[in-house]
Amino acid sequence: MSTRRELPESPYLAVVTGRKPHRVPVWFMRQAGRSLPEYRALRERTSMLGACLQPEMVCEITLQPIRRHDVDAAILFSDIVVPLRAAGIDLDIVADVGPVIAHPIRTNADIESMKPLDPQAIQPICRAVSLLVDALGNVPLIGFAGAPFTLASYLVEGGPSRNHARTKAMMLAEPASWHALMAKLTDLTVEFLRGQIDAGVDAIQLFDSWAGTLSLADYRQYVLPHSARVFATLAEYGLPMTHFGVGTAELLGAMSEAGPTVVGVDWRTSLTDAAARVRPGTALQGNLDPVVLLAGWPVTERAARAVVDDGRRAVDTGATGHVFNLGHGVLPETDPGVLTDLVSLVHSL
């Protein structure tokens, strides 16, 4: 296990460990990537999966938004399906489509044939983390993984899905098979995150991108125990851990029960309302609508000030802190200059 970095001046780490920051910290989901011309130039001759497995390229892409925007945290450039690939799943990330699974997992035999994560297959990711820890100076690095439910949805559907019909059908009609699949994916997620932690990341985020498609009752029965095992298993490291999903307003309380120190909130729910739903002692992250950034600076400035004010109210009503972020990832058509100005504005507030 690596020795933890001491970053006492980091406003991000202050908030996510329950301390008072000297300014509101800000970073953006998908800050490393599609909106940056320097990223597109670097990626011209490399596939998404290929880029994720080249340590020097991962390091450079992760650093680009730090240089350009002066955000308060870096997030490792990767993809949530990388650990699936590291467990031998035949998949590709298709441009303008997303992850596509060659042979979807739909039967007990499919589930039983799934292999554990191969530690050697994630060595490029661990190497990238080591490079970043050296390069980032006083900026913390966030590692991440997809949550078991979101990984399951890709595996069962065979790719992105609007209704997650096959996934929910297995979950509801074949609960034993479902929990067997989720147990394997939980093991996979834990080992992928453990590799990043041992390599030196300062915090982790678990993305349950598609959990918002579920009712609260189904989430509690079929998903929560597995996500909770991820957080419980990694709690020994003492790192800040964030839990995030989209469209999860009704799930925020249950997602908080899974054990994270921070809960990410999308733009559909006010931070003040979220503070009343999560467990006491939880910090919040969010939650500017990414589309606001396409509406011009006056609109962006007004909306950003409103999010910062909402974050202060959330802290006054019980949240331990607020990390400014978007309610989902940066859209590809976002003007990078607007992001830079947004960071500067939030820091000034």
N, C-alpha and C positions, 0 to 999 in steps of 0.2 A: 504494500500500500504506500502511495506517495505521501510526502510530508505536505500538509496543508499550507497554502500561501497565507500570509497575514496581510490584509488589505484594509487597514483601519480607516482610510479616508474615502472608501467607496460608499457613495450614497445609496447605491443599489443594495449592497450587502447590509448596510445599516437598516434599511426598511425591512428586508426579508428576515432579519434576525431580531426584530423587535426593538431596534434602537432608533433614535431620532436623527435623520439625515441633515446635512447642511444645505441641501437643496432637494427639490422633488426629482427623483431619478427617472430617467426615461430611456427606454430602448424599444425596438419594434420587432414584432414577429415578421419573419421574412425580410428583415432589413438587409441581409446578405443575399443579394440575388437580383431578381428580374428587373427591378426598377433602375439598376445602375448600369450605365454604358460600359464602365470598366469591367463589370461582371460579364456582360454579353460578349465583349471582345475576347475575354479569356476563355469563354465557353464555346467559341465558334466551331472548334474541331473536336469537341469532346462530348460524349453522351452524359446525361445527368448521373447515371450510376457510375460511369467512368470517372467523373469529376469527384464524386463522393469517396472514391477509393484511392485518390492521389493525394498523399499528405501535404505536399507543398502547395498544391492548388487549393485544397481545403483551407489551409492556413491563410493564403492570400485572399481568398474570397471572404473568409470570416473577418479579416482585418479591414477590408475596403470600407464598410460603413463606419468603422471606428475613426478612420482617417477623415472621411468626408463629413460625417454628421456630428462627431463628438458625443455619441451616445454613451450611457453610463454602464453598459454591459455588452459583451459580445455573446452571440449564440453560435454554437458550432454549426458550420455549413454541412448539412447531411440530409437524409430523407428518412421518413419513418419506416420505409420498407427495407432499409439496409440490413437490419438484423434478420429479416426473413431470408434475404439472399445469403446471409452468413450461415443460415441453417439449411442451405441447399435447396430452397424453393426456387423454381425456375420462373423468373419474372423479369419484366423490363419496365422502365419509366418512359412512357410514350409521350412525346411532345403534344401539348394541347389536349391530352387525354388523362394522363396520370399513370399510376401503377397498373400493370396488366399481368395477371397470373396465368401462366401457360396451362396449368392443370389445377383448377380450383379444388378446394378441400370440401367434400360434401358427404362422405360416408365414414363409418367407423374405421374401415380399412385405411382410408386417406389419413385420418387422424392418427391412427396407430403407426403409420409409416413415417410420420414427421420426425425429423432428427433434431437434437438439441443444437444450440449455437456452437459453431466451431470457433474457439478462441483465436486460432490463427487467422481466420477470415476477417476479424475486426482489428487486426494489428495496424492496418493503415489508418483507421480512425483513432486508435490510441496514440499512434505516432503523431498524427495531426494535432491532437490535444497537447502533447508534450511540446511541440513546436510553438503552439499558441501561448502556452503558459510562459514560455521564455520571451515571446514577442510582445505580449500585451501590457507588460509593465504593471501599472496599478489598476488596470481595467479587469473586472472579473469575467470569467468564461462560464457560460451556461451550457451544460450538456443536455441532451433530450432524447426521448424515445416516444414512439406511439404507444398508447395504452392497449391492453389486450383486446378490448372490444373493437377498437378501430382497426387493429391488425386483422382481427377475425372477419370483419366486414369485407375487407379487401380479399382475403383468402377464400371466403365462401362465395362471394359474388363473382370473383374473377377479375374485378376492377372496380372503378368508381361506380356508385349507384345512387339513384335519386331516392328510392324507397326502401332499400336494404331488405327486400322481400325475402330472398333466400336465407339471409342471415337471421331475420326474425323468425322465419318458419322453423329453422333448425332449433333456435333458442326455445321456442314455445312447444314444439312437438317432440323434440328429442333432447330433453334437458340433460340426460346423462352424457350424451355425445357432446353437447354444448359445453358442459363444465369440464369435460376431458380436454377439449380443444382449448378452452380458456386457461386451464392449468398449464398446458404446454406453452402457451403464448406468454403467460405470466413468468414462467421460468426464463424464457427467451428475453423478455423485457428486462428482467432483473439482471441477467448476465451482461446484456448490452450496456446498461447503465453502470453496472459495477466496473466494467472495463474502462468507461470514461472517467469514473470517479477515481479509480486507481491511477489513471494517467494524469489526473490533476485538475479536473473541472472544479469550479468553486460553488456551483449550484446545479440543480437539474430541473427540467420541466417535463411533465408527462402530458402529452397531447392526446385527449380523447375526442378527436375531431367530430366523430359521428354519434357520440352518446346522446346528443340532443334529439335524436329521432325516437328515443325511448320514453315511455311513461315513467314516472317516479317509482311506481311499484315494480315494474320490470327491471329498471336500473338497480334497485335495491336487491332484487332476487338473483339476477343473472350476471351483473357486472361488478357491483360494489365489492363483494368479497375478494375478487381477483385484483382489482385496482388497489384495494387496501393492503393486500399481501405485498404488492410492489413497494409501497411506502413503508410498511412495517419492516420488511427485510432490509431496506436501505437506511432505516433510521439510525442504525449503529454508527454510520459515518458522521452524523451530526451536521449534515449539509442542509441548507435551505432547499425546500422542494415545492414546486408550483404544479398545480393541477388545472388544466384548461380544456374547455370544450366550447363548441359553437351551439347556440340555441339552447343553452342549458339553464335558463332562468329557474325552472321548477326543480332542477337537480342540484343547485348550488349547495344546499344544506347537506345532501348526501355525499356530494363530491368532497366537501370539507371533512366529513366524517371518515373519509378514506385515509386521512392522516397527513395531508400536505401542510406546510407552513404558510403557503400563499395560494389563493384561488384566483384564477384569471376570469374576468367577466367580459362578455361580449357587449356590443353597443345597445342591445335590446333592453338591458336591465340597468337601472341607475346604480351607482356604487353605494349610495345610501341604502337602497333596498337590499343590495347584496350583503351589506354589513349586518343587516338584521337576520339574514338567512344562514350565514356561515357560523361555524363554531367560534366562541370567544377565543381571542388570542391569535386570530388569523389575519394576515395582511391581504390586501386586494391589489390586483393588477388589471389595468385597462384604462379606458374602454372607448376611445374615439372611433367612430365609424370610419373605416378605411376610405369609403367613397367621399367623405367630406374633403379629403385632400385633393380631390379632382375639381372642387367647386370654387377654387380661387382663394387667395390669402385672406381677405377679410372674413369669409365664412369659416375658414380653418382657424383663424385666430379666435373668433368668438366661441366656436365649439370647443377649442382646446382650453380656453379660460373656464368654460362651464365644467369641463371634466375635472380640472384642478380644484375648482370650488366644491364640486360633488365629492371628490376624494377627501377634502378637508372635513366635510360634513360626515363622511363615512368614518373617519378617524374619531371625530367627536362623539359618534354614536356606537363605538366599540371596536372598529377595525384597528389593528396595531400599526398600520401604515398603508401607504399608497404608492405603487410603482406606476408611473404614466406609461401607457402603451396603447396600441390600437385594439379594437375589439376582435380583430382577426389579422391576417397577414397583409403586408404592403401589396397593393395591386400593381401589376407590371407597368401600367400606364402612368403611375405616379411620377410627378416631377421631383427629382432628387433635391432640387433647391428648396422646395416647399418643406421637405423632411428636415433639411438642415435648419431652416428658419424656425420650424416647429420646436426642435430641440433647444435652440437658443431661447425661444419664448418661454418654454416650460422652466428652463433653468433660471430665467429672470424672475419667475413668479415664486 
